[in-house]
Structures are given as C-alpha cells and as structure tokens.
C-alpha cells in the first residue's frame, strides 16, 4: 500500500509539472511494476500490453468513429443544424440559446468532440445571439454547455475508452447514453428558460419561421440525421456490432462530405492524417492506462482498497457518494480524459465490489466528466471558446455556465436515484 500511495503522489506531481498523462502513467506503471517484481518482467509486461492493446480488433472502432466525426466536421453541417433548431424554437424567449444547445448537442454527437463543437458553435451561434443583443454570459455558457453533450450522446469516444478500459460492452454503453444525453439537453434548455425568466433581457426572442422554412431546414440536414439513426439504430437492433457501425458511419460521412462538395483530394488526405494522429494519441494513453492498471493489480491496491472499504462498514450508497464527490473535486483540477484514465483503474474494481452495474457507472462517470469540461479552473470547453471569442472574458464565461452546472448536478442526482435512466434501453436490446 505504501508503494502505491507514493506512486500516486508521484503521478500527480508529474501531471502538475504538465507531463503528458500517457507518459506519466507509462513511467509510473513500468517503474512501480519493476520495483515490486523486476525490470525484466516489467519490460515484458509493457511490451505485451502495448501489443495486445493496439492489435485488439475492437480498437478499430476508435479511428473509424473519429474519421466519421472529422468528415462530418469537414462537411460544414453546423450552420444548417443551428438553422434547423432556430426555425423551430428561435421565436421563443431565449430561443437562440436553446437552438445552440440543440444544434451543439447534435453536432457534438456526430463529430465526437466536445472541444471542436464548442469552437465551431462559437463561430456559428455567437454572432446571431449578439445580433439580438444576448447577454455574453448566457451566450457563452450555452455554447460551452452544448459541447459537453457530445461525450454522452453516442457515438462517444469517451464511452469507447471506458468500455475498453473496463472490458464493458461498447454497444450497450452507447445505447445507455441516449436517455441521459437527452435528459442533459432538456435540463440545459430548462436552465435557459429559468435564466431568461429571471432576466428577460438576457435572451430576447428571435423571429418566427413558417412551416415551409422549417421543412426546408430539415431537408438540409436530413442526411446527417439519417446517418446517426442508421448507426445507433443498427447497434440497438443488433444489426451490426459497434465496430461495424463505425465502418458504416465512416462510409456514410464520406458520402455526405462528397455530396456536399466539401471533399477535395487534399482535404481527404488532411482528414485521414488528422484522424491517424488523434487515434494514435488515444492508443498511447490507453496503453499507459493499461500498464498503470497492471501495476495497481500487482501492488495489491485493489484488494487493500476493498478491505479498507469493508472496514469502514458504510452502506454502498455512501461510498458511491464519496466517489461522486471525488470526481467533482478532481474535475476542478484535471482535464476530463486524464481524470477518466487516472481514476478508472482504481474506482472500477471498487464499484464491482460494491455491487453496482458497470454500464450504469460508465454513464455516471461520463456525466461527471462532462461537468469537468465547464467547471473552473480547468474547464477545457471554456478555454477553447475563449480562443474563439476573445472579447468575452473568462469571468463572464464561467458565470454563464453556472446554471448549466446546476442542471448537471440535477442529472447526476437523477442518475443515482433512478438507475433505469441508463439501464432501461440496454435492457431492451
């Protein structure tokens, strides 16, 4: 236990010194394993783990879904998604902020990146909201919050990473994320409604649209909606596996980008290169996390932690509350993916010991990771958006996300009290 605690302290020190988490976990994992066993077995363990991780067929789901997201981003569909949402709700008070949440959630879901969604929607939605004299805090807060929905609504790279780390069914994780993702969007809309009810000047109503304009807007994004339905519907109906769904999604996204005439040979090569770099980065951090997990196991930390929990004689719900609070605190100082990779090797065996469902826990953890994207001082969505909107201060942005953080707190509470929100749809598969 002493070795493990020292290793964790050293790991946090390396992260504080801004050492990439993949390198930090790799170094601590190999070094700690060698300290307990020997350098020879540690080297073999590291090489074998890297080989098995990279050559795992299920890992191909990552580059395929990332390719799908990059191609959808290249198709420049974000403006049409925002226009579609605006046509239906833009005439209401706070309608442009609600449109941003709907469009941002849809775009983040198909592009797979919360950061990219925040940056893109900042360019698309913010000028429209300023034209109607929206408060900067509400405008920036709705954009940043909308981007977080992408890591819950499938296909989600974060859910894939969780599934690989815990050997959980990725298809069930995708389906389990649908209702909590939709609940998050509804609660975010509620946050806008409450904010504009308290201060109507913060989000004036926009112009009304005719049903003809709504139908035209719907047709412009029909192909993307169809692709999303095909991918998720195919997984839910057991027509194809998540890996096959990723292939279908990548081919469909390629067809959409080509049909919209946004795909030249140069852009295609750039997209493939970008996908390869992003995929390699995720593979690297996954290898580091697996090696760190092996070190935790050989150090006997999991068994010691379970014994410690049994000694506390606390009910399972109290321990889960402690875990939730721990994630909320870590989310204030760690980047979201780092938080996931660092904690899952420790918390996952514990929740199994407590008798909780791993699919439900995955959805809860991803919800907590979402909160980390918009909470100070390390709210990555906020800093990405600040780069797009330099005239809006960080103070206004963090103030603007406060109602959405409260909405996330309500969603976390509902997930804990009503596990069926995450488990009902997977149970119907």
N, C-alpha and C positions, 0 to 999 in steps of 0.2 A: 504493500500500500504506500509506503514512504517513497519508493521509486516512482510510482505512478503519480503521486502528488507533485513531486519535484519535476517530473516530465511535463505535467500540465502547466505548472508555473513557468517553465522554460518556454513552452509553446506559446503562452500568452505574451511572454516577453518578446519573442520573435515576431509575433503579429503586431505588437506595439511598435517595434522597430521597422514595420512595413515590409517584412519578408513575405513574399507570396505564400499563401496558405498551403499550396501544393508542396512547395519546397520545405516549409516548416514541418508539416505533418510527415513528409517523407523522411526528413532528417531525424525527427524525434522517434518515429516508428522504428527505423533501422537501428539507430543508436540505442534505444531502450531495449529492443529485442536482443541486440548483441551484448548489452550489459547483463541481461538475465541468462541468456543461453551461451552464445559465442558469435564471433564475427562471421565464421563460415556459414552456419545455419541462417544467420541474419541476411547475408548476401543472397543465399539461395531462395529464402522466403521472399525477398524483394523482387528478384528476377521472375520467380514463378508467379507471384501476384500480378506483376505488370503484364506478363504474357497471357495469363488466364483472363484478365480484365479486358485487354484490348482485343483478344481473339474470341470473346464471347459474342455469339451471333446476335443476341438480344441488344447488344450495344449499338448495332446499326440503326436502331430507332432514333438515336440522338442526331447523327448527321442528316438523316432523311427528314426529320421534322424541322431541323434548323434550316435545311435547304428550302423546305416549303415556306417557312417564315420569311427567309431572305428574298425569295422570289415574289411573295405577296407584297413585301415592302417595296420591291422594285416596280411592281405594277401600279404603285401610287394610288392605292384604293382608299386611303384615309380620308381624303376630301369628300369622296362620294358617300362614305359611311357617316361622316358628320352631317352632310346634307340630308341624308335619309332620316337620321334621328331628328334633325331640326324641323323637317317638314311635318313630323307627327307631334312634336312637343314644344317646338320653339316659340309658339304663340302664348305659352303659359309663363307665369312669373318664375324666373329662374330657369326658363326653358333652354337657354343656350348652355348653361352649366349642366343641366340634365342631359342634353344632347351630347355634350362632351363625355359624360360618364358612359352613356350607351355606346357611342362610337368608339371611345377609347378602349372600353372593355372588349368590343368586337374585334378591333384592330389588334389589341394585345393578344387576344386568343389565337388569331390566325398567324400573327407574326412571331409569337412565342417569346417576346422580350418586353419586359415592363419598362426598361430604360429607353428602348427605341420608341415605344408607344408614347411615353411622356414627351420625348423630344419632338416626335412627329406631330402629336396633337397640340403641342405648344405652338408650333408654326401654323397649324390649320385653324384651331379653335380660338386662340387668344385674340387675333385681330378682329374677329367677329364680335367677341364679347366686349372688347374695348370700343368698338363702333357703337354699341348700345350702352356704353358707359357703365359697364360692370365694375364692381369693386375688385381691385387687384388681388386681394386675399382670396375671395371666392373663386375668381377665375383661375388663379394658380393652384389653389387647393383642389379644385375639381379635376384639373388636368393631371396633377400628380397622383391623386387617389385613383382615377380611372386606369392609370397604367398598372397599378398593382393587381387588378383583376386578372391580368394575363397569366400570372403564375398559378392561378387556381383553375380557371376555365380551360378545359383541355383543347388541344394538346399542350401540355405544360412540361417544359424541360425540368423544372424543379421537382415535379411529381415523378418524372422518369428517374432522376438522380436518387430520390428517396426510394423508389422501387428497386433500383439496382443495389443500393447500399443495404437494404433490409431484405432483399430477395422476395419482395411482395409482388403481387400480380399487377402489372402496369395498366392493363386494360380495366381492371376493377378500380384502380386509383383514378383513372381518367373519368369513369362514369360517376364515381363517388364525388368528384369535384364539381359536378354540374349544378346540383341544388345549392351547395354552399356558395358557389360563384354567383349564381343568380340572386341568392339572398343578399350577398355583399352588394351587388348592383342596386337592389331595391333599397337597402339601408342607406347607401350613398345618396340615392335620389331623395330619400326621406331627410337626410342631412341638409340637402339643398333647400327642400321645401321649408324646413324649420328655420334655416338661416334667413331665407328671403321673407318668411312670415314675420320674423323679429325685425328685420331691416329691409323693407321692400325696395329701397333704392340700391341695395347691393346687387340685385339681379332683375332688371326690368324685363318685361315681356317683349318678345320679338314679333315679327309679322306672321299673320295666318297664312296657311297654304291650302290650296284646293286639293281635292282627292285626285285630280288628274296629275298635279305636280308630285303628289306622294307616290302614285303608281310609277311615274317616270323615274323617280329617285330609287324606288325599289328595284326596278329593272336594271339599273346601272350597277347594282351590287349583287344581283341575283346569282351570278356565277360563284362568287365567294361564299355566299350563304349555302348554296348547293354543295360546294366542296366540303364545307365544315360539316354539314348534315351527313354527307356521304362517309366521311372519315369516322365521325363519332357514332353515327347510326350503324355503320358496319361493325364497329367494335362491340356496341351494345347488343346487336343482333347475332353476334358470334359468326358473322360472315367472313371476317378475316381477323388475324391477330394484330396487336399494336404495331408490330414491325411491318406487316403487310399494309396496314392502314397508313403508316408513314410513307411507304412507297407510293401508294395511291395518291396521298396528299401532295407529295413532291411532283409527281407527273401532272396532277391537276393544276398545281400552282404554275408549273412551267407552261401549260397550255393557256392559262389565264393571262400570264405576262406576255406571251407571244401574241395572243388575240388582241390584247390592248396595245400592241405595237410598242412595248416598253423594253423589248429584249433584243439588243444587238449582240453580235458575237463578242464584242469587248465587254459588254455588261454581263453576259453569261459567264465569261471567264472570271471576271471580278467577283461575281456572286459565288461561283464554285470555290475560288480561293478564300473568300471571306468565310464560307461555311467550313472549309477544311481547317482554317486557323482556329475558329471558335470551337469546333468539335475536338481538335487536339488539346485545346486548353481544358475542356471539361474532362476528357480522358485522363489528362495529367492529374487533375485534382482528385478524380475518382481513385486513381492508383494510390495517391498519397493517403486518401481516407481509408482505403482497404488495408494498407500497410500499418497505418496507425491503429486500426481496429484489431489487427493481428497482435500488435504489441499489447493492447489492452487485455486481450484474452490470455496471453501467456503470462502477463503480470498478475493475473488473478483478480483484476479490479472488479469485474462483473460479479463474481461470487462474493467478494468482500462487500460490495455495494448492496447486494441483495440481503446479506446477513445484517448489515447496518440498518437497512430499512425494516427488516423483521424485528430488530431490537427496539426500534422506535415505537412499535406497536400502534401505528397510526392507521386509520382506515384508508382504503385505496384512493378515495376522492380527495383526501387531504394531501396525499403525496402527489396526486395529479395537479392539485392547485399549486403546490410548491414548484413543480416542473414548469407550469404555465408562467408563474411569476419570474422564474429563472430566465425563460425565453424572452419575456418582455424586457428584463433588465439587460440581457445580452444584446437585444435588438437596438438598444440605445448606443452601443459602442462597437458593434461588429457589423460588417456588411452581410447581407442576407445569405448568400451562398456559403460564405465562411461559417456563419452561425450553424447552418444545416450540417455541413461536413464535420464540423468540430464536435457537435453535440450528439448526433445520431448514434455513433458507436457506443456512447455512454448511456443515453436515455432509452434506446430501443430495447435492450435486454431487460431494463428495469420495468418498462410498461408491460412487457410479456410476462414478467414475474408477477406483476400486479393483476394480470388477467384482462388487460384491455385489448381491443381489436386493433391489429396493426394498420388496417385500412383507415379506420376512424382516426387513429393517432396521426397518420400521414396527413390527412386533411387538416387536422388541428394544427400540426406543426407548420404546414404551408400557410395557413391563415396567420399564424404568429410571425412568420417570415414576411408576409405582406405588410403587417404593421411596421416591421423594421424598415421597410422601404421609405416610409414617410415620417418617421419619428426622429427628433434631434438626439444627438448631434450628427449622426451618420445616416441621414435619410437620403439614400442614393438617388431616388427619383427627384428629390428637391434640388440636389446639386446639378443633376443633368438638366433639369428645367431652368435653373438659374443661368446656365450657359446659353440657353436659347432665348431667355427673357432677362437680359442683364439689367434692365431698368427697374425690374421688380426686386425689392430687397429680400434677403433670406428671412428676415424677421416677418415680413408680410406673408411669405410663403408658408412658414411654419405655423403662423397664426391661422392661415387659411385651411390647413389640413386638420386643425383641431376637431371640428365637427365630424370629420370622416374617421379620425382615430376613435372617437366615441362610438361611432357606428360599428367599427371593427370590434370594439370591446363588447358590444351587444351581441355581435355574431359569434364571438368566442364563447360567451356565456350560453348562447342557444345551442352551440355545438356540444358543449359539455353536458347540458341538461337534456338535450334531445339528440342522442347519437344517431337516431334514424335519419336525420337530415343528410348524413354522409353514407349511411349503410343501406337505406331503402332501395335505391336504384341498383347498386351492385347485387343486392339480394334477389332482384327480379331478373338478372341476366340468365 
